[in-house]
């Protein structure tokens, strides 16, 4: 496990994502302005880092260091090929900084598959964890999905399409640990995403996973349906990566559809345009509650180091929130918390559960 360097240090994949340095560098400046105890390790090509001096204010430039990369992993590049052929990419070197103790976390908006594959190779998984999962705090009617603000933590959101019951049990343990760290709830409620609340519903994998999770000391409340996710019925919702990614993308699509419909209706007539002007403060608050950039940043959970995946197309505000997620996880010593909880759960787990992995 990497040793946390002081002051608090976070490695940034400057060239990752759809927009690269045009987004990541302004985001870095925003983050440094509000976190005076943080230091950023900017990892990017010479051309990208050349503009850092113009974007990072002089007042915070002393808390920035540079690592030069000679390659960039494309957003549509094969994860296997990028892992094999691009050992000097900004993505790889940012992860190396965590492994070597130069940083306590890595934040990237780059290729999700490449980030997961490379992170797993470079950092390895925690003892007792077979596969990392992608986890993110999402908004509910109880809160915005930010730290300590009533959101729901959902995992896996796309890393593992096919999962065994034991994998889902591990996701539940890790999700509870992350939720507890970010929300200060000692025993967050945990649920399995299913097609019904009844124990007889779902496929054999979900049913067996429920039995394995029920045998732990997690605060397990059973199954929840898709409609329960954003109601805040549970603090942690567990599913495989196929279901989680479809649910996430569908919800993002609904948000965009609602926003488009509202714009069309308010622009329909002079009267509706006047009403829109009057309703602007309400609409602005509504947008803030559902805007994906407000809760941007998903954790690659289960690695021997903190890795945060930002949405590839986010803006500077969204990417700065992803850096903030890394900051909070370091501050809560998430890796030590996860290691302790997984070890404790596996000590008390039924023999069949442990051997299933």
C-alpha positions as CSV (number, residue, x, y, z in Angstrom):
1,X,0.0,0.0,0.0
2,X,1.3,3.5,-0.9
3,X,2.4,5.7,1.9
4,X,0.5,9.0,2.0
5,X,2.9,11.8,1.3
6,X,2.7,15.2,3.1
7,X,1.4,17.7,2.3
8,X,-1.6,15.9,0.8
9,X,-0.7,15.1,-2.8
10,X,-2.9,14.1,-5.7
11,X,-1.6,13.1,-9.2
12,X,-3.6,14.5,-12.1
13,X,-3.7,12.8,-15.5
14,X,-3.6,16.2,-17.4
15,X,-4.1,14.8,-20.9
16,X,-6.9,12.3,-20.1
17,X,-10.5,12.9,-21.2
18,X,-12.2,14.4,-24.2
19,X,-10.7,17.9,-23.6
20,X,-7.4,17.2,-21.8
21,X,-5.5,20.1,-20.4
22,X,-8.2,22.6,-21.5
23,X,-10.3,21.2,-18.6
24,X,-7.9,19.6,-16.2
25,X,-5.6,22.6,-15.7
26,X,-8.4,25.1,-14.9
27,X,-9.9,22.5,-12.6
28,X,-6.6,22.1,-10.8
29,X,-6.4,25.9,-10.3
30,X,-10.0,25.9,-8.8
31,X,-9.2,23.0,-6.5
32,X,-5.9,24.5,-5.2
33,X,-7.6,27.8,-4.5
34,X,-10.1,26.1,-2.1
35,X,-7.7,23.5,-0.6
36,X,-4.6,25.2,0.8
37,X,-3.3,22.0,2.3
38,X,-3.2,20.1,-1.0
39,X,-0.4,19.6,-3.5
40,X,-1.0,18.5,-7.1
41,X,1.3,16.4,-9.3
42,X,0.4,17.3,-12.8
43,X,1.3,14.5,-15.2
44,X,1.1,15.3,-18.9
45,X,3.0,15.9,-22.1
46,X,5.5,18.8,-22.4
47,X,3.1,20.7,-24.6
48,X,0.2,20.4,-22.2
49,X,2.2,21.3,-19.1
50,X,3.7,24.4,-20.9
51,X,0.4,26.1,-20.5
52,X,0.2,25.4,-16.7
53,X,2.1,28.5,-15.8
54,X,-0.5,30.6,-17.6
55,X,-3.5,28.9,-15.9
56,X,-2.3,28.1,-12.4
57,X,-2.1,31.3,-10.4
58,X,1.3,32.3,-9.0
59,X,-0.2,32.2,-5.5
60,X,-0.7,28.4,-5.6
61,X,2.0,27.5,-8.1
62,X,4.3,26.5,-5.2
63,X,2.0,23.6,-4.5
64,X,2.3,22.1,-8.0
65,X,4.9,19.7,-9.4
66,X,5.2,18.3,-12.9
67,X,5.9,14.9,-14.4
68,X,6.5,14.8,-18.1
69,X,4.8,12.1,-20.1
70,X,5.6,11.2,-23.7
71,X,2.4,9.4,-24.6
72,X,-1.4,9.8,-24.3
73,X,-4.0,7.0,-24.1
74,X,-6.8,7.7,-26.6
75,X,-10.4,7.5,-25.4
76,X,-11.2,4.7,-27.9
77,X,-7.9,2.8,-27.4
78,X,-7.8,-0.8,-26.5
79,X,-7.2,-1.2,-22.7
80,X,-4.9,-4.2,-23.3
81,X,-2.8,-2.4,-25.9
82,X,-2.5,0.8,-23.9
83,X,-1.3,-1.2,-20.9
84,X,1.2,-3.1,-23.0
85,X,2.5,-0.3,-25.3
86,X,2.1,3.0,-23.5
87,X,4.2,2.8,-20.4
88,X,5.0,6.5,-20.5
89,X,1.5,7.8,-20.9
90,X,0.1,10.4,-18.6
91,X,-2.4,7.9,-17.3
92,X,0.3,5.3,-16.5
93,X,2.7,7.7,-14.9
94,X,-0.1,9.3,-12.7
95,X,-0.8,5.8,-11.4
96,X,2.9,5.1,-10.9
97,X,3.0,8.2,-8.7
98,X,0.5,6.6,-6.4
99,X,2.4,3.3,-6.4
100,X,5.7,5.0,-5.6
101,X,4.3,7.2,-2.8
102,X,4.7,10.4,-4.7
103,X,0.9,10.9,-4.5
104,X,-1.8,9.5,-2.3
105,X,-4.4,9.4,-5.1
106,X,-4.8,9.6,-8.9
107,X,-7.6,11.4,-10.8
108,X,-8.2,10.8,-14.5
109,X,-10.9,11.6,-17.1
110,X,-9.3,9.2,-19.5
111,X,-10.3,5.9,-21.1
112,X,-12.2,4.0,-18.4
113,X,-11.1,0.5,-19.6
114,X,-7.5,1.6,-19.8
115,X,-7.6,3.3,-16.4
116,X,-9.1,0.2,-14.8
117,X,-6.7,-2.3,-16.5
118,X,-3.7,-0.2,-15.8
119,X,-4.6,0.6,-12.2
120,X,-5.2,-3.0,-11.5
121,X,-1.8,-3.9,-12.9
122,X,0.1,-1.1,-11.3
123,X,-1.6,-1.0,-7.8
124,X,-3.0,-4.5,-7.5
125,X,-6.2,-5.2,-5.5
126,X,-6.5,-5.2,-1.7
127,X,-6.2,-8.5,0.2
128,X,-9.5,-10.3,0.0
129,X,-10.8,-8.4,-3.0
130,X,-11.0,-10.2,-6.4
131,X,-12.1,-7.3,-8.6
132,X,-12.2,-3.6,-8.3
133,X,-15.6,-1.9,-8.8
134,X,-16.6,1.5,-9.9
135,X,-18.5,3.4,-7.2
136,X,-20.1,6.8,-7.2
137,X,-22.3,9.0,-5.0
138,X,-25.5,9.9,-6.8
139,X,-28.2,12.4,-5.8
140,X,-31.5,11.5,-4.2
141,X,-34.4,13.5,-2.9
142,X,-32.6,13.6,0.4
143,X,-29.4,15.2,-0.9
144,X,-27.2,16.3,-3.8
145,X,-24.8,13.3,-3.8
146,X,-21.9,15.1,-2.3
147,X,-20.0,14.2,0.8
148,X,-22.3,14.0,3.8
149,X,-25.2,15.3,1.8
150,X,-27.7,12.4,1.7
151,X,-26.7,10.8,-1.6
152,X,-26.7,7.1,-2.5
153,X,-23.5,5.2,-3.2
154,X,-24.0,2.8,-6.1
155,X,-21.6,0.1,-7.4
156,X,-20.6,-1.5,-9.7
157,X,-21.2,1.1,-12.4
158,X,-19.4,-0.7,-15.3
159,X,-16.2,-2.4,-14.3
160,X,-17.5,-5.9,-14.1
161,X,-20.2,-7.1,-16.5
162,X,-20.3,-10.7,-15.1
163,X,-20.2,-11.1,-11.4
164,X,-20.4,-14.0,-9.0
165,X,-22.4,-13.8,-5.7
166,X,-19.0,-13.5,-3.9
167,X,-18.1,-10.5,-6.0
168,X,-21.3,-8.8,-5.0
169,X,-20.6,-9.5,-1.4
170,X,-17.2,-7.9,-1.7
171,X,-18.8,-4.9,-3.4
172,X,-21.2,-4.6,-0.5
173,X,-18.4,-4.6,2.0
174,X,-16.4,-2.0,0.1
175,X,-19.4,0.2,-0.6
176,X,-20.4,0.3,3.1
177,X,-16.8,1.3,4.0
178,X,-16.7,4.1,1.4
179,X,-20.2,5.3,2.4
180,X,-19.3,5.3,6.0
181,X,-16.1,7.3,5.3
182,X,-17.8,9.9,3.2
183,X,-21.0,10.4,5.1
184,X,-19.8,9.7,8.7
185,X,-22.6,7.0,9.1
186,X,-21.1,4.1,11.1
187,X,-23.6,1.6,9.7
188,X,-24.9,2.7,6.4
189,X,-27.8,0.7,5.0
190,X,-26.9,-1.7,2.1
191,X,-29.3,-3.1,-0.5
192,X,-29.1,-5.2,-3.6
193,X,-30.6,-3.8,-6.8
194,X,-33.2,-6.3,-8.1
195,X,-36.4,-6.5,-10.1
196,X,-38.5,-6.7,-6.9
197,X,-38.2,-6.3,-3.2
198,X,-39.2,-9.9,-2.4
199,X,-36.5,-12.4,-1.6
200,X,-37.9,-14.8,-4.3
201,X,-37.3,-12.2,-7.0
202,X,-34.2,-12.1,-9.2
203,X,-31.8,-14.6,-10.7
204,X,-29.8,-17.2,-8.8
205,X,-26.7,-14.9,-8.5
206,X,-28.6,-12.1,-6.8
207,X,-30.4,-14.5,-4.5
208,X,-27.2,-16.2,-3.4
209,X,-25.5,-12.8,-3.0
210,X,-28.3,-11.8,-0.7
211,X,-27.6,-14.8,1.5
212,X,-23.8,-14.1,1.6
213,X,-24.4,-10.4,2.5
214,X,-27.0,-11.3,5.1
215,X,-24.3,-13.5,6.8
216,X,-22.0,-10.5,7.3
217,X,-22.6,-7.8,9.9
218,X,-23.5,-5.2,7.3
219,X,-26.7,-3.2,7.8
220,X,-28.3,-5.1,5.0
221,X,-32.0,-4.3,4.2
222,X,-32.5,-6.7,1.3
223,X,-33.6,-5.9,-2.2
224,X,-34.5,-2.6,-3.8
225,X,-36.0,-1.8,-7.2
226,X,-34.7,0.8,-9.7
227,X,-37.2,3.4,-8.5
228,X,-35.8,3.2,-5.0
229,X,-32.3,4.2,-6.0
230,X,-33.0,7.9,-6.2
231,X,-35.4,7.9,-3.3
232,X,-32.6,7.3,-1.0
233,X,-34.1,4.0,0.3
234,X,-30.6,2.7,1.0
235,X,-27.2,4.4,1.5
236,X,-25.5,1.8,-0.6
237,X,-26.9,0.0,-3.7
238,X,-25.0,-3.0,-5.0
239,X,-25.3,-4.6,-8.5
240,X,-23.1,-6.0,-11.3
241,X,-21.5,-3.6,-13.7
242,X,-23.8,-4.4,-16.6
243,X,-26.9,-3.4,-14.6
244,X,-25.2,-0.5,-12.9
245,X,-23.9,1.1,-16.1
246,X,-27.3,0.8,-17.8
247,X,-29.1,2.3,-14.8
248,X,-26.5,5.2,-14.6
249,X,-26.7,6.0,-18.3
250,X,-30.5,5.8,-18.4
251,X,-30.7,8.2,-15.5
252,X,-28.3,10.6,-17.2
253,X,-30.4,10.4,-20.3
254,X,-33.6,11.2,-18.4
255,X,-31.9,14.3,-16.9
256,X,-30.9,15.5,-20.3
257,X,-34.4,14.8,-21.6
258,X,-36.0,16.8,-18.8
259,X,-33.7,19.7,-19.4
260,X,-34.4,19.8,-23.1
261,X,-38.2,19.6,-22.5
262,X,-38.1,22.5,-20.0
263,X,-36.1,24.6,-22.5
264,X,-38.6,23.9,-25.3
265,X,-41.6,24.6,-23.1
266,X,-40.3,27.9,-21.7
267,X,-39.3,29.1,-25.2
268,X,-42.6,28.3,-26.7
269,X,-44.3,31.7,-26.5
270,X,-43.6,35.2,-25.2
271,X,-45.6,34.4,-22.1
272,X,-43.7,31.3,-21.3
273,X,-40.4,33.2,-21.8
274,X,-41.6,35.7,-19.2
275,X,-42.5,32.9,-16.9
276,X,-39.1,31.4,-17.4
277,X,-37.4,34.7,-16.3
278,X,-39.5,34.7,-13.1
279,X,-38.7,31.1,-12.5
280,X,-35.0,31.4,-13.2
281,X,-33.9,31.2,-9.5
282,X,-35.9,28.0,-9.0
283,X,-34.6,26.5,-12.3
284,X,-31.0,27.4,-11.3
285,X,-31.4,25.6,-8.0
286,X,-33.1,22.6,-9.7
287,X,-30.2,22.4,-12.2
288,X,-27.7,22.5,-9.4
289,X,-29.4,19.5,-7.7
290,X,-29.4,17.3,-10.8
291,X,-26.3,18.5,-12.7
292,X,-23.9,15.5,-13.1
293,X,-20.9,17.7,-12.8
294,X,-22.0,18.4,-9.2
295,X,-21.2,14.8,-8.2
296,X,-18.6,14.0,-10.8
297,X,-16.0,11.5,-9.9
298,X,-16.3,7.7,-9.4
299,X,-14.0,5.7,-7.2
300,X,-12.2,2.6,-8.6
301,X,-12.8,0.8,-5.3
302,X,-10.7,-2.2,-4.1
303,X,-7.3,-1.1,-5.3
304,X,-4.2,-0.6,-3.1
305,X,-4.5,3.1,-3.7
306,X,-7.1,5.8,-4.4
307,X,-8.1,6.2,-8.1
308,X,-10.9,8.5,-9.2
309,X,-12.4,8.3,-12.6
310,X,-13.9,11.6,-13.9
311,X,-16.5,11.7,-16.7
312,X,-14.5,12.1,-19.9
313,X,-16.6,15.0,-21.2
314,X,-17.0,17.0,-18.0
315,X,-16.1,20.7,-17.6
316,X,-13.5,22.2,-15.3
317,X,-16.0,22.5,-12.5
318,X,-16.9,18.8,-12.8
319,X,-13.3,17.8,-12.9
320,X,-12.4,19.9,-9.8
321,X,-15.2,18.0,-8.0
322,X,-13.5,14.7,-9.0
323,X,-10.3,16.0,-7.4
324,X,-12.3,16.9,-4.4
325,X,-13.5,13.3,-4.2
326,X,-9.9,12.1,-4.1
327,X,-9.1,14.7,-1.4
328,X,-11.9,13.5,0.8
329,X,-11.0,9.8,0.4
330,X,-7.4,10.6,1.4
331,X,-8.5,12.6,4.3
332,X,-10.7,9.8,5.6
333,X,-7.8,7.3,5.1
334,X,-10.1,5.2,2.9
335,X,-7.5,2.5,2.0
336,X,-6.8,1.7,5.6
337,X,-10.5,1.6,6.4
338,X,-11.2,-0.7,3.5
339,X,-8.4,-3.1,4.3
340,X,-9.5,-3.4,7.9
341,X,-13.2,-3.9,7.0
342,X,-12.5,-6.5,4.3
343,X,-10.2,-8.4,6.6
344,X,-12.8,-8.4,9.4
345,X,-15.6,-9.5,7.1
346,X,-13.5,-12.3,5.6
347,X,-12.6,-13.5,9.1
348,X,-16.3,-14.0,10.0
349,X,-17.5,-15.0,6.5
350,X,-18.9,-18.5,5.9
351,X,-16.3,-20.8,4.4
352,X,-18.4,-21.3,1.3
353,X,-18.3,-17.5,0.6
354,X,-14.5,-17.2,1.0
355,X,-13.8,-20.3,-1.1
356,X,-16.2,-19.1,-3.9
357,X,-13.7,-16.5,-5.0
